[in-house]
C-alpha cells in the first residue's frame, strides 16, 4: 500500500472508463480486465534455466529470441512460457515440447483432458497438448475466464454489452438467478458461461448470469460467483452484493442445485459433496455493522 502510485491508478482508471464508453458499456471492470497490449520492442535473447529441486544444480538451459519480456507458469502437468503472441510449452527436458505463434497476444491458458486451450484476442484455440497440433478454434468469443474440464470440455466466461449480447447465441441460454430482489439495471452487460465441445469447439451448452470460479468434481462442475449490481427498487439500497453457487452436470449443464445469498464469499472449498464457505454478511440500508466484522463459516450439503 505504501508503494501505491495514485497518479498511475487514476490514469489507468480514466483509460478504462474511456474504453468502456467507446464500447457503449458502463462496465469499467470489463474494460480494465483488457489492458492495452505491451508494445513490441527489438528482439532480445533470453535464457531459460532449469534447476533440480533436490539440490538446486542446473540441469540445462535453452535460449530464445523474443520481442517482449516472457512470463512462465504451469497448467495441468505442463509448464508454458508466453511472450506476446509466442507460446512455448515444456514437459520434460530443456527444449520446448512444442511452440507456436498465435494471431494475437495470449491472454488466458487452461489445460486438461487432452486439451490445451488458449484465449487470444477474441478467439479461443484448442491444441493437442502432446504435439501442439491445432484441433479447433472459435472466433468472436472473448473470454474473461477460461477452464478445461476433466472431459476436455472448454469452459469460457464471456461478458458482452447488451447490444452485442442480443446478436449472439447467448440470448437463448438458460437464465440463472444470482440475486434475490430488485430489478437489474437494463444497461448492464450480460455475463454467460459456455461449454465448448472438446472435439470441434461447437457450443455444448450455455447459461446466463454465472461464470466465476469453476471447480470440477467427478461428473459435476461447481460455479462460484460474487456479483455487485445496481438494484432498482431494492430494500438494501442502490447496490447490493450477492454470492451464488450452482452445481451443474458437466455433460449438459443441467442444474443439480443452486444457492443464492446476500453477502460476499472470501474463500470456498469442496470436501466430497459438501461446500465450505467463508462469507461476510450483507449490509442492509441503515445498518451500523461493518461487513469485515461479520465473517461466517458456512457448510452447504445438497439435498
Secondary structure, DSSP 8 states (H G I E B T S, - for coil): -TT--HHHHHHHHHHHHHHHHHTT---HHHHHTS-------S-EEEEEEEE-TTT--EEEEEEEEESS--EEEEETTEEEEEETTEEEEESSSSS-SEEEE-SS-EEEEEEETTEEEEEETTEEEEE-TTT--EEEEE-S--EEEEEE-TTS-EEEEEEE-HHHHTTSGGGGSEE----SSSEE-TTS-EEEEEEE-TTT--EEEEEES--SEEEEETTEEEEEEEEEEEEET-TT-SEEEEEEEEEEETTT--EEEEEEEESEEEEEEEETTEEEEEEE----TT----GGG-EEEEEEE--
